[in-house]
Each structure stands twice: as structure tokens, then as C-alpha cells.
Amino acid sequence: MIVIGGAGLIVGILCGFLARKKLVESRIQAIEEYSRKVLAEAQKEAKTTKREAELQAKDTLYQMKVEFEKESKEKKDQVSAQEKRLHGKEANIDRKIEQLEKREDRITEKEKSISRNEREVKKKEAEFDNLIAKQRIQLENIAGMSGEEAKQLLVKSMEMEAKHDAAKMIRRIENETKAEADRKAQEIIALAVKRYSGDYAAEKIVSVVNLPGEEMKGRIIGREGRNIRAIEAATGIDLIIDDTPEAVILSGFNPVRRQIAKVSLERLIEDGRIHPARIEEIVAKATKEIENSMKEAGEQATFDVGVHGINHELVKLIGRLKYRSSYAQNVLQHSMEVSFLCGIMAAELGLNVKQAKRAGLLHDIGKAVDHEVEGPHAMIGADLARRHGESNLVVHAIEAHHEDVEMTSVLDVLVQASDTLSGARPGARQEMLESYVKRLEKLEKIATSFRGVTKSFAIQAGREIRIMVEGKIVSDDQSNVLCRDIAKKIEKELTYPGQIRVIVIRETRAVSYAK
């Protein structure tokens, strides 16, 4: 039983082994079959890929070949065009060389002809010189004098005749110039007064008081104009109430009264109580304050310049100059400048410095009362200084600084020179902005009106003008004449304080380029 069971087990194992073996072999066959299929497909795909790569390579090679042929054709066309241009240039060069050779031949012929003509001219010149020498000898024999003597006689005769004609011309020009100068002087003075008076009057005889509102104008006028009449009567100044917005204009030639009126009106507006009684009270207070202010200004001026012992009435008049202007220049500041300048020049000359400063400070004292007293301010000032105990030298310097009387001392000259320097320094005599700009524009316009002027620049507040001229048109000698002509035209057509310096600049340039 046991043997039969063991045999059956072995047989079962063998059957199982065989079955498994068969199964494995079948799987191996399937795998081999699959591998053969995969290998066949791979080989087929490889052949396809290879065929596509070969086709793409052939296509790329064909495109490169086409592009290469195209570039080669373009290069050949360019080379052909360049060869044509070179052939054309060679032909042109050959023609030019041929023309140059012909021109050289013609020039050679002309040179030979010119040489023959020069030899003939020299021969004829020698013949003419011989003839002239023979004729000169004959003329000297006939006239009985040499050529030099005849020349001197002729020159002397012409010189005498020219001097005579020049003398008659000079006399005629002097007479004509004198008559013309008198006429021109009158025209210039009239023109200067006409041009300057408008700007000066508008700026120097008018003061403006600003108002807080338009209704204040009615209060200033008052019922039936009683307030404005009271102000005008108390101050002696005219009030102009017109369409000017929020402003009242004070008009009058007396600067002190105008200042009193301005201060009084400003205080009345601030106070708000405007009636005749209040007006008289405010004007009286303002008058007293202005007088004290003028006295303090006079004392300060004498202290600043170092002049002492001046009569107190003259000190008040000096302070009064604080509100006086001349050619738009404050007279008090001007007098102090003149005093300092006089002292400096007197010290350099070894003269009395104190006396020179005193004369300089008082030289325009007459302008403090020239609205009230008739006559030149120099004579008025001299009379005031004489009445208040000033020395004869100081008095004479005051009345002589505008040459109303003859100068007799060095002090007279110092005062006049200092007065001129103070008035002529740049910026001393201020102008209204509008008239100042117009004067500068007119100055440059006059300069550029001359031929050859390229640019002009007014500098130093109109005290100097620099003019650029074209070097090819204006020579060095002509620039001097041009400078003088421009200066004369400025004198004729412009009104200005002091003097104007005219400078003509001529520049010659040479320009080249390094390549």
C-alpha cells in the first residue's frame, strides 16, 4: 500500500513537473515570438527613420545648394557691376588726362607768347624812357630851371592855394556851425524838457495813498466836498480822486507839504473820523512830527559827515532835503556824498578837510526853499549860508558850484567836481523802470542802425555800450570813426544823466579744420 502510494506521488510529481515544463516552454516560445515581433517592428521603424533622415538630408542639401547658387549669382552680379564702374572710371580718367595734356600744350604756347610780349614791352619802355629824358632836357633848357625846381615851385603854389581855400572853408564852417549850434541847442533843450518832464512829474510831484475800500473815497470827499476842501486848505496839496481803484493821488511841487498831507490822510483813514475839525488837528500833529523828523535827519547828517557848529536853522534846512529830489536823486544823500568826496580830495591836496566837508554838505541847501524863493538854488543857498554865519570861502563855493559866479579858489573846484561825481555815478539818479528800459532799448537801437554793427549791449545801467562790428566790413580806422559817429548820434537823440561810454570791438577770426 505504501509502495503504491509512493509511486503515485512520484508519478504525480513527474506529471506536475512535465506540465510546468510544458507551460514554461510555451511561455518561452511566446516571449521569443513577441521578441521577434518587436525586433521586426524595430527594424521596420529604423528603416523608416533612416529613410526619412536620408530624405531630410537630401532636402537640406538641396536648399543649401540653391542658396549657394543664389549667393554666387549675386556676387557675380556685384563683381560685374563693379567691373563696369571701373571701366567707366578708367575711360573718364583717360579723357581727363587727354584734356590736361591739351591744356598743358595751350598753356605752353601762351607762356611763349607772353614771354615774346614782355620782351617787346621792355624794349618799348626803354625807348620811351629815352624819349622822356630827351624831352625833359629840352624843357629844362627852354624854362631855364631844373625838374626839381619846377616841382617845388608847383607844390608851393598848390600849397598856398590849398591853405587859402581851407581858411575860407573853415571860416564858413565856423559861421554855419555857430548858427546851427544855437538852433540845435534850443531844439535839444526843448526836446529834453518835453521828454523828461512827463516821467519826472508823474514820479516826483505825485504821491499815492492806498484806501481800504472804494467807500472811503466818499468819506474823504465829505458832504458837498467839505472834507476834501479842508484837507487841501490845511496842507496846500491837491487831492485827486478819480477812477483809480482804492487809491487817492496827492499832487504838489512842495515835497514837505506833500509828505505832511500823505501822513495826515493815512492817519485819518486809519482813525475813521473824517471831518474838518479832526482834519486840522491831524494835520497840525503831522506837521510837527515831520518838522521834528527833518530836524533829526539834519542833525544825523551833520554827525555822519563830521561837521559841527552849523546854525540850527541850517540844520533844519539840511533835514528838509530828505524829502527833496533832483533828477530822481535824493538831495540829502547827494549832499552827504558830495561832503565825503570833498573831504577826501581836500585831504589828498593838504587843504582844510572840515571846511571842504562843510561846503559839500551845504552846496545844495538852496533846494530846501527853492519852491518858496525865486532864483537859482546856488544863489539862494549862498544867501542862506551868508545870513547864518558861514565863512566867505564856503559861501562862495556854494554860489560857484554851477558857475553862476566865477570860481576863485580850489574849494570851489572841489565842490563842483564832487557834485558832478555824485550825480554821475551809476545808479545815483534813479529812473522809472519803464523809461529806464526804453532808454536802454533806444541806446542799443541807435548802435545797431549803423552799417557793419552785428550786436550791441548796453551795460553798467546804461552808462556804457559795447558794440560788436563785422571785421570784414569795418576796418580798424573805420571803427574809430564809427565810435565817434555813434557817440554823436546818442548825444543828439537821447537824454541821460552823466556820460555814456561807447566801445567798438572789432574781431577778426581765422577758422580751419583738421581732417
C-alpha positions as CSV (number, residue, x, y, z in Angstrom):
1,M,0.0,0.0,0.0
2,I,2.8,2.2,1.0
3,V,4.7,1.4,-2.2
4,I,1.7,2.0,-4.4
5,G,1.1,5.4,-2.6
6,G,4.8,6.4,-3.1
7,A,4.7,5.5,-6.7
8,G,1.6,7.5,-7.2
9,L,3.2,10.5,-5.5
10,I,6.2,10.3,-7.8
11,V,4.1,10.0,-10.8
12,G,2.1,13.0,-9.7
13,I,5.2,14.9,-9.1
14,L,6.5,14.0,-12.6
15,C,3.3,14.8,-14.2
16,G,3.3,18.2,-12.4
17,F,6.9,18.8,-13.4
18,L,6.2,17.9,-17.0
19,A,3.1,20.1,-17.0
20,R,5.1,23.0,-15.6
21,K,7.9,22.4,-18.0
22,K,5.5,22.5,-20.9
23,L,3.9,25.6,-19.5
24,V,7.4,27.3,-19.2
25,E,8.3,26.2,-22.7
26,S,5.1,27.6,-24.1
27,R,5.8,30.9,-22.3
28,I,9.3,31.0,-23.6
29,Q,8.0,30.4,-27.1
30,A,5.5,33.2,-26.6
31,I,8.3,35.5,-25.4
32,E,10.5,34.6,-28.3
33,E,7.6,35.2,-30.7
34,Y,7.0,38.6,-29.1
35,S,10.7,39.4,-29.2
36,R,10.8,38.5,-32.9
37,K,7.8,40.8,-33.5
38,V,9.3,43.7,-31.5
39,L,12.6,43.2,-33.3
40,A,10.9,43.1,-36.7
41,E,8.9,46.3,-35.8
42,A,12.0,48.0,-34.5
43,Q,13.9,47.1,-37.7
44,K,11.0,48.3,-39.8
45,E,10.8,51.6,-37.8
46,A,14.6,52.0,-38.0
47,K,14.4,51.6,-41.8
48,T,11.6,54.2,-41.9
49,T,13.5,56.7,-39.7
50,K,16.6,56.1,-41.8
51,R,14.7,56.7,-45.0
52,E,13.1,60.0,-43.5
53,A,16.6,61.2,-42.3
54,E,18.0,60.5,-45.8
55,L,15.1,62.4,-47.4
56,Q,15.5,65.4,-44.9
57,A,19.3,65.4,-45.5
58,K,18.8,65.4,-49.2
59,D,16.2,68.3,-48.9
60,T,18.6,70.3,-46.7
61,L,21.4,69.7,-49.1
62,Y,19.2,70.8,-51.9
63,Q,18.2,74.0,-50.1
64,M,21.9,74.8,-49.3
65,K,22.8,74.2,-52.9
66,V,20.0,76.6,-54.0
67,E,21.1,79.3,-51.6
68,F,24.8,78.9,-52.5
69,E,23.9,79.2,-56.2
70,K,21.8,82.3,-55.4
71,E,24.6,84.0,-53.4
72,S,27.1,83.1,-56.1
73,K,24.9,84.7,-58.7
74,E,24.6,87.9,-56.6
75,K,28.3,88.1,-56.0
76,K,28.9,87.6,-59.7
77,D,26.4,90.4,-60.5
78,Q,28.1,92.7,-58.0
79,V,31.5,91.9,-59.4
80,S,30.2,92.6,-62.9
81,A,28.7,95.9,-61.8
82,Q,32.0,97.0,-60.1
83,E,33.9,96.0,-63.2
84,K,31.6,98.2,-65.3
85,R,32.1,101.1,-63.0
86,L,35.8,100.6,-63.0
87,H,35.8,100.5,-66.8
88,G,33.8,103.8,-66.8
89,K,36.1,105.5,-64.4
90,E,39.1,104.4,-66.4
91,A,37.5,105.9,-69.5
92,N,36.9,109.2,-67.7
93,I,40.4,109.3,-66.4
94,D,41.8,108.7,-69.8
95,R,39.6,111.5,-71.2
96,K,40.7,113.9,-68.4
97,I,44.4,113.0,-69.0
98,E,43.9,113.8,-72.6
99,Q,42.3,117.1,-71.8
100,L,45.1,118.0,-69.3
101,E,47.7,117.3,-71.9
102,K,45.9,119.5,-74.4
103,R,45.6,122.3,-71.8
104,E,49.3,122.0,-71.0
105,D,50.1,122.4,-74.6
106,R,47.9,125.6,-74.8
107,I,49.5,127.0,-71.6
108,T,53.0,126.4,-73.0
109,E,52.0,128.3,-76.2
110,K,50.6,131.1,-74.1
111,E,53.7,131.3,-71.9
112,K,55.8,131.6,-75.1
113,S,53.6,134.3,-76.4
114,I,53.7,136.2,-73.1
115,S,57.5,136.0,-73.0
116,R,57.7,137.5,-76.5
117,N,55.2,140.3,-75.5
118,E,57.3,141.0,-72.3
119,R,60.5,141.4,-74.4
120,E,58.7,143.8,-76.7
121,V,57.2,145.8,-73.8
122,K,60.7,146.1,-72.1
123,K,62.1,147.3,-75.4
124,K,59.4,149.9,-75.9
125,E,59.8,151.0,-72.2
126,A,63.4,151.6,-72.8
127,E,62.6,153.7,-75.9
128,F,60.0,155.7,-74.0
129,D,62.5,156.4,-71.2
130,N,65.0,157.7,-73.7
131,L,62.4,159.9,-75.3
132,I,61.2,161.3,-71.9
133,A,64.8,162.0,-70.8
134,K,65.4,163.9,-74.1
135,Q,62.2,165.9,-73.7
136,R,63.0,166.7,-70.1
137,I,66.4,168.1,-71.1
138,Q,64.7,170.2,-73.8
139,L,62.1,171.6,-71.4
140,E,64.7,172.4,-68.7
141,N,66.7,174.3,-71.4
142,I,63.6,176.2,-72.5
143,A,62.3,177.0,-69.0
144,G,65.7,177.8,-67.5
145,M,65.2,175.6,-64.4
146,S,65.6,172.0,-63.4
147,G,62.8,169.5,-62.9
148,E,63.2,169.5,-59.1
149,E,62.9,173.4,-59.0
150,A,59.8,173.3,-61.2
151,K,58.3,170.6,-58.9
152,Q,59.0,172.6,-55.8
153,L,57.5,175.7,-57.4
154,L,54.3,173.9,-58.3
155,V,54.0,172.3,-54.9
156,K,54.5,175.6,-53.2
157,S,51.9,177.3,-55.4
158,M,49.4,174.4,-54.7
159,E,50.1,174.5,-51.0
160,M,49.4,178.3,-50.8
161,E,46.2,177.9,-52.8
162,A,45.0,174.9,-50.6
163,K,45.7,176.9,-47.4
164,H,43.7,179.9,-48.7
165,D,40.8,177.6,-49.7
166,A,41.0,175.8,-46.3
167,A,40.9,179.1,-44.4
168,K,37.9,180.3,-46.3
169,M,36.2,176.9,-45.7
170,I,37.0,176.9,-42.0
171,R,35.6,180.4,-41.6
172,R,32.4,179.5,-43.5
173,I,32.0,176.2,-41.5
174,E,32.5,178.0,-38.2
175,N,29.9,180.6,-39.0
176,E,27.4,177.9,-40.2
177,T,28.2,175.7,-37.2
178,K,27.7,178.5,-34.8
179,A,24.3,179.4,-36.2
180,E,23.3,175.7,-36.4
181,A,24.6,175.1,-32.9
182,D,22.4,177.8,-31.5
183,R,19.3,176.4,-33.3
184,K,20.2,172.9,-32.3
185,A,20.8,173.8,-28.7
186,Q,17.3,175.3,-28.5
187,E,15.8,172.2,-30.1
188,I,17.6,169.9,-27.8
189,I,16.7,171.8,-24.7
190,A,13.0,171.9,-25.7
191,L,13.1,168.2,-26.6
192,A,14.8,167.3,-23.3
193,V,12.2,169.2,-21.3
194,K,9.4,167.6,-23.3
195,R,10.7,164.1,-22.9
196,Y,11.7,164.3,-19.3
197,S,9.0,166.4,-17.8
198,G,6.3,163.8,-18.2
199,D,8.1,161.0,-16.4
200,Y,9.6,163.3,-13.8
201,A,6.3,164.9,-13.0
202,A,4.5,161.6,-12.7
203,E,7.1,160.2,-10.4
204,K,8.2,163.2,-8.3
205,I,5.3,165.6,-7.8
206,V,2.7,162.9,-7.1
207,S,2.2,160.6,-4.0
208,V,-0.4,157.8,-3.8
209,V,-2.4,156.9,-0.6
210,N,-4.0,153.4,-0.7
211,L,-7.5,153.1,0.6
212,P,-9.1,150.1,2.3
213,G,-12.2,150.3,0.0
214,E,-14.0,152.4,-2.5
215,E,-16.5,153.7,0.0
216,M,-13.6,155.6,1.7
217,K,-13.5,158.0,-1.3
218,G,-16.9,159.3,-0.4
219,R,-15.9,159.9,3.2
220,I,-12.8,161.7,2.2
221,I,-14.8,164.0,-0.1
222,G,-17.4,164.6,2.6
223,R,-20.8,166.3,2.3
224,E,-20.7,168.8,-0.6
225,G,-16.9,168.3,-0.6
226,R,-16.2,170.0,2.7
227,N,-13.6,167.3,3.9
228,I,-11.5,167.4,0.8
229,R,-11.5,171.2,0.8
230,A,-10.4,171.2,4.4
231,I,-7.5,168.8,3.7
232,E,-6.4,170.9,0.7
233,A,-6.6,174.1,2.7
234,A,-4.7,172.7,5.6
235,T,-1.9,171.1,3.6
236,G,-1.7,173.2,0.4
237,I,-1.8,170.0,-1.6
238,D,-4.3,169.0,-4.3
239,L,-6.2,165.7,-3.8
240,I,-7.1,163.9,-7.0
241,I,-9.9,161.3,-6.6
242,D,-10.6,159.6,-9.9
243,D,-11.3,156.1,-11.2
244,T,-8.1,154.7,-9.8
245,P,-9.2,151.7,-7.7
246,E,-8.7,152.1,-3.9
247,A,-6.3,155.0,-4.2
248,V,-6.1,158.8,-3.8
249,I,-3.4,160.8,-5.6
250,L,-1.7,163.8,-3.8
251,S,-0.3,166.3,-6.2
252,G,2.0,169.2,-5.4
253,F,5.5,170.6,-6.0
254,N,6.4,171.1,-2.4
255,P,7.7,167.7,-1.2
256,V,7.4,168.5,2.6
257,R,3.8,169.6,2.3
258,R,3.0,166.5,0.2
259,Q,4.6,164.3,2.9
260,I,2.5,166.0,5.6
261,A,-0.7,165.5,3.5
262,K,0.2,161.9,2.9
263,V,0.8,161.2,6.6
264,S,-2.3,163.1,7.7
265,L,-4.6,161.3,5.2
266,E,-3.3,157.9,6.2
267,R,-4.0,158.7,9.9
268,L,-7.5,160.0,9.1
269,I,-8.3,156.8,7.1
270,E,-6.9,154.7,10.0
271,D,-8.8,156.7,12.6
272,G,-12.1,156.7,10.6
273,R,-13.2,160.1,12.0
274,I,-13.0,162.5,9.0
275,H,-14.4,165.9,9.5
276,P,-12.9,169.5,9.2
277,A,-12.0,169.8,12.9
278,R,-10.3,166.4,13.1
279,I,-8.5,167.2,9.8
280,E,-7.0,170.4,11.2
281,E,-5.9,168.5,14.4
282,I,-4.3,165.6,12.5
283,V,-2.5,168.0,10.0
284,A,-1.1,170.0,12.9
285,K,0.3,166.9,14.6
286,A,1.7,165.5,11.3
287,T,3.3,168.9,10.6
288,K,5.0,168.9,14.0
289,E,6.2,165.3,13.6
290,I,7.6,165.9,10.1
291,E,9.4,169.0,11.3
292,N,11.0,167.0,14.2
293,S,11.9,164.3,11.7
294,M,13.6,166.8,9.4
295,K,15.5,168.3,12.3
296,E,16.7,164.8,13.4
297,A,17.6,164.0,9.8
298,G,19.7,167.2,9.6
299,E,21.4,166.5,12.9
300,Q,22.2,162.9,11.9
301,A,23.6,164.1,8.6
302,T,25.9,166.6,10.2
303,F,27.0,163.9,12.7
304,D,27.6,161.4,9.9
305,V,29.8,163.6,7.8
306,G,31.6,165.1,10.9
307,V,30.6,168.7,10.5
308,H,29.7,170.6,13.7
309,G,28.8,174.1,14.7
310,I,26.3,174.7,11.9
311,N,23.4,177.1,12.7
312,H,20.3,175.2,13.9
313,E,18.2,176.9,11.1
314,L,20.6,175.5,8.5
315,V,20.4,172.1,10.2
316,K,16.6,172.1,9.8
317,L,17.0,173.0,6.1
318,I,19.5,170.2,5.7
319,G,16.9,167.8,7.1
320,R,14.3,169.3,4.8
321,L,16.4,167.9,1.9
322,K,15.3,164.4,3.0
323,Y,12.0,165.0,1.1
324,R,13.6,166.8,-1.9
325,S,14.8,165.0,-5.1
326,S,16.7,166.3,-8.1
327,Y,16.8,164.3,-11.3
328,A,15.3,161.4,-9.2
329,Q,18.2,161.6,-6.8
330,N,17.6,162.2,-3.1
331,V,19.2,165.6,-2.3
332,L,20.1,164.8,1.3
333,Q,22.0,161.6,0.3
334,H,23.6,163.5,-2.6
335,S,24.8,166.3,-0.3
336,M,26.3,163.8,2.1
337,E,28.1,162.1,-0.8
338,V,29.4,165.4,-2.0
339,S,30.6,166.2,1.5
340,F,32.5,162.9,1.8
341,L,34.1,163.4,-1.7
342,C,35.2,167.0,-0.9
343,G,36.8,165.8,2.3
344,I,38.7,163.0,0.6
345,M,40.0,165.3,-2.2
346,A,40.9,168.0,0.3
347,A,42.9,165.6,2.4
348,E,44.8,164.5,-0.7
349,L,45.6,168.1,-1.5
350,G,46.5,169.1,2.0
351,L,43.6,171.5,2.4
352,N,41.2,172.1,5.3
353,V,39.1,168.9,5.4
354,K,36.4,170.2,7.8
355,Q,35.9,173.3,5.6
356,A,35.6,171.2,2.5
357,K,33.1,168.8,4.1
358,R,31.1,171.8,5.3
359,A,30.9,173.4,1.8
360,G,30.0,170.0,0.3
361,L,27.1,169.4,2.7
362,L,25.7,172.9,2.3
363,H,26.2,173.3,-1.5
364,D,22.5,172.4,-2.4
365,I,20.9,174.0,0.7
366,G,19.1,176.4,-1.6
367,K,17.0,173.5,-2.9
368,A,15.3,173.2,0.5
369,V,13.4,176.5,-0.2
370,D,13.6,176.9,-3.9
371,H,9.8,176.2,-4.1
372,E,9.3,179.3,-2.0
373,V,12.1,181.6,-3.2
374,E,12.8,182.7,-6.7
375,G,16.2,182.4,-8.3
376,P,18.9,179.7,-8.9
377,H,19.3,177.3,-6.0
378,A,23.1,178.1,-5.8
379,M,22.5,181.8,-5.2
380,I,19.6,181.1,-2.8
381,G,21.8,178.7,-0.8
382,A,24.7,181.1,-0.7
383,D,22.4,183.8,0.7
384,L,21.1,181.5,3.4
385,A,24.7,180.4,4.3
386,R,25.8,184.1,4.5
387,R,22.8,185.1,6.7
388,H,23.5,182.2,9.1
389,G,27.2,183.0,9.7
390,E,29.1,180.7,7.3
391,S,32.6,181.8,6.1
392,N,33.2,183.6,2.8
393,L,35.0,180.6,1.3
394,V,32.1,178.3,2.0
395,V,29.5,180.9,0.7
396,H,31.5,181.4,-2.5
397,A,31.9,177.7,-3.0
398,I,28.1,177.3,-2.8
399,E,27.3,180.0,-5.3
400,A,30.0,179.0,-7.7
401,H,29.4,175.2,-7.9
402,H,27.2,175.8,-11.0
403,E,29.4,178.6,-12.3
404,D,26.7,181.3,-11.6
405,V,29.8,183.3,-10.4
406,E,33.4,182.8,-11.3
407,M,35.5,180.3,-9.4
408,T,38.2,181.9,-7.3
409,S,39.6,179.1,-5.0
410,V,40.5,175.4,-5.0
411,L,37.5,174.8,-2.7
412,D,35.1,176.0,-5.5
413,V,36.6,173.5,-7.9
414,L,36.4,170.6,-5.3
415,V,32.7,171.2,-4.6
416,Q,31.8,171.3,-8.3
417,A,33.9,168.2,-9.1
418,S,32.3,166.3,-6.1
419,D,28.8,167.4,-7.2
420,T,29.5,166.0,-10.7
421,L,30.9,162.7,-9.4
422,S,28.0,162.1,-7.1
423,G,25.4,162.8,-9.8
424,A,27.2,160.8,-12.5
425,R,27.9,157.6,-10.6
426,P,25.9,154.6,-11.9
427,G,22.6,154.2,-10.1
428,A,22.7,157.5,-8.4
429,R,20.0,159.1,-10.4
430,Q,17.2,156.5,-10.5
431,E,14.7,156.4,-13.2
432,M,11.2,154.9,-13.6
433,L,11.5,151.3,-14.8
434,E,9.6,152.0,-18.0
435,S,11.6,155.0,-19.0
436,Y,14.8,153.2,-18.0
437,V,14.1,150.2,-20.2
438,K,13.0,152.5,-23.1
439,R,16.3,154.3,-22.8
440,L,18.4,151.1,-22.9
441,E,16.4,149.8,-25.9
442,K,16.8,153.2,-27.7
443,L,20.6,153.1,-26.9
444,E,21.0,149.6,-28.5
445,K,18.8,150.6,-31.4
446,I,20.9,153.6,-32.2
447,A,24.1,151.5,-32.2
448,T,22.7,148.7,-34.4
449,S,21.4,151.3,-37.0
450,F,25.0,151.8,-38.4
451,R,26.3,149.6,-41.2
452,G,28.7,146.8,-40.1
453,V,27.3,146.5,-36.5
454,T,26.3,143.0,-35.6
455,K,25.4,143.3,-31.9
456,S,25.2,145.9,-29.2
457,F,25.0,145.5,-25.4
458,A,24.0,148.3,-23.0
459,I,25.7,147.6,-19.6
460,Q,26.5,149.4,-16.4
461,A,22.9,150.6,-16.1
462,G,23.2,152.4,-19.4
463,R,26.4,154.1,-18.6
464,E,28.4,152.0,-21.2
465,I,27.5,150.4,-24.5
466,R,29.7,147.8,-26.2
467,I,29.3,147.3,-29.9
468,M,30.4,144.3,-31.9
469,V,31.2,145.0,-35.6
470,E,31.9,142.8,-38.6
471,G,35.7,142.7,-39.2
472,K,35.2,142.2,-43.0
473,I,33.1,145.4,-43.3
474,V,34.6,147.7,-40.7
475,S,38.4,148.3,-40.7
476,D,40.5,149.5,-37.7
477,D,40.4,153.1,-38.9
478,Q,36.7,152.9,-39.7
479,S,36.0,151.6,-36.2
480,N,37.3,154.9,-34.7
481,V,35.1,156.9,-37.0
482,L,32.1,154.6,-36.3
483,C,32.6,155.0,-32.5
484,R,32.6,158.8,-32.8
485,D,29.5,158.8,-35.1
486,I,27.6,156.6,-32.7
487,A,28.5,158.8,-29.7
488,K,27.3,161.9,-31.6
489,K,24.0,160.3,-32.5
490,I,23.5,159.3,-28.9
491,E,24.1,162.8,-27.8
492,K,21.6,164.1,-30.4
493,E,18.8,161.7,-29.8
494,L,19.0,160.6,-26.1
495,T,18.5,162.4,-22.8
496,Y,20.6,160.9,-19.9
497,P,22.5,162.0,-16.8
498,G,26.3,162.0,-16.7
499,Q,28.0,160.4,-19.7
500,I,27.8,157.2,-21.8
501,R,31.0,155.3,-22.7
502,V,30.9,153.9,-26.3
503,I,33.2,151.0,-27.0
504,V,33.5,149.5,-30.5
505,I,35.0,145.9,-30.6
506,R,36.4,144.6,-33.9
507,E,37.3,140.9,-34.1
508,T,38.9,139.1,-36.9
509,R,38.8,135.3,-36.9
510,A,40.7,132.6,-38.9
511,V,39.0,129.2,-39.0
512,S,40.4,125.9,-40.3
513,Y,39.6,122.2,-39.8
514,A,41.9,119.3,-39.2
515,K,40.6,116.2,-41.1
